[in-house]
């Protein structure tokens, strides 16, 4: 008997660098290999001609990506002199170190709070055991009488 061939279609989330988000698409495993070979969904859609695209969604995404790339091409890129770039980098480093310091301080404060909470619960447990002991002694005395 003849075998019917069906493509292995899967729903995947592929990351688009130009849109900086994931795109949900239904693709075949062959298309996934082609996307990997091209270097990502953006490059695959740009390199694939319109006449090879079977779905309207693929054509729409290709048009969106081409539009975004054309907008990026029109943007001006500003460069900083090395001194100013070093100053900017130093500012970022100061922010990173401040974040690290804040995290370590908050961890220390959290640790101190947990420690005091543990000590408080331990003290409460000691008090309740003392109360239980005195109640047991009182019941023992009442039984003997």
N, C-alpha and C positions, 0 to 999 in steps of 0.2 A: 504494500500500500504506500501511497505517496505521503510524504511528511509535509505538514503545513509549517512554514517558517514564520515566526512572529518576532519582532524586535524586542529586545530587553529594555523596556522603557522604565525609567525610575524618576521619582520626584526628588530633586536635589536643591540645596541652597548653595549657590555659588557666590563668592565675594567679588563685587565690582569695585575696583580701586578708584575709578573715576567718580562713581557715585558714593563711595565710602560706606557701602552697606551691602547686605546680602540680597541676592535676587533668587526667588523661588522659580525654578523651571523644571519642565519634564524633558529629560534628555535620554538618549540611548547610551549604552556603554561605549559604543564607537565614538559618539559625539564627545563623551567625557574624555576619552583618550586624545581626541583631536584638540579639545580645550586645553588639556594639560600640555600637549606638545606646542600649542600656540603661545602659551604663557599666561593663560587666564581667560576668563569669559570676555573681557573687553577686547583683547587682541584677537581672539577667535572671531568675534562678531565683526571687527573691523576688516579682517583679512578675507572673510567669506563673502563672495559676491552675492548680490541681491537675488540673482536667478537660481542660486543653490539653496536659498532659504525656503523651507516649505511652510512655515507658520507665519501668521501675521504678527504674533508676539515677538518672534525673532527679528522680523523686519522693524517693528516698533522700537525694540531695544537697540538695534543697530543705529537707527536714526537718532535716538536719544544720546547714544555714546558719541556719535559723530558730531552732534551739536555741542556736547560738553567739551570735546577736544578742540573744536573750532573756537569756542569761547576762551578756553585756556590759551590757545595760540595767540589770541588778541591781547592777552594780559601782559603788562610790563613786569619785568622782574627787576627788583632793586637789590643791589649789592652794597654791602657795608665795607668801609675800610677796615683793615685788620685790627686797629686799636678799638674801634667801636664794636666790632664783632666780639673781641675779647671781653669788653665791658658787658655786653649783653649776656655772654656765656657765664660770666662771673655772677650776674644777677640771677640767672637760672640756677646756678650752683648754690647761691645763698637761699633761694626758695626751697630747693631740695633739702638742704641741711636743716632749715627751719621745720620742714615737714617731718624729717627724721627725728629731730629733737622733740617735737610735739607728740609723735607716736610713742617715743620712749617714755616721755613724761606721763602720757595717758596710761600706758601699760603699767608703769610703776604705781600710779594712783589706783588703778584697778586692782593690782596685786595687794596693795595696802588695804583697800576696802574689803577684798575677799578675806584677807588674813584677819581683820578685825571682826568680820562677820562670823568666821569660823570660831574665833575666840569667844564671841558672844553666845553662839549656839552651844559651845562646850561648857560655858559657865551656866547657861540655862539647864543643860543636861545634868550638871553636878547638883544644882539646886533641887531639881525634880527627883533625883535619886535620893537626896537627903530627906525630902518630904516623904517619899515612899518608905524609906527605912523607919522613920519615926512613926508612921501609920502602922507599919507591921509590928513594931514594938508595942504600940498602944493596944493593938488587937491581941497580941500575945498575953499582955498583962490582963486584959479583960477576960480572956479565956481561963486564965489561972484563978481568977477570983470567983 
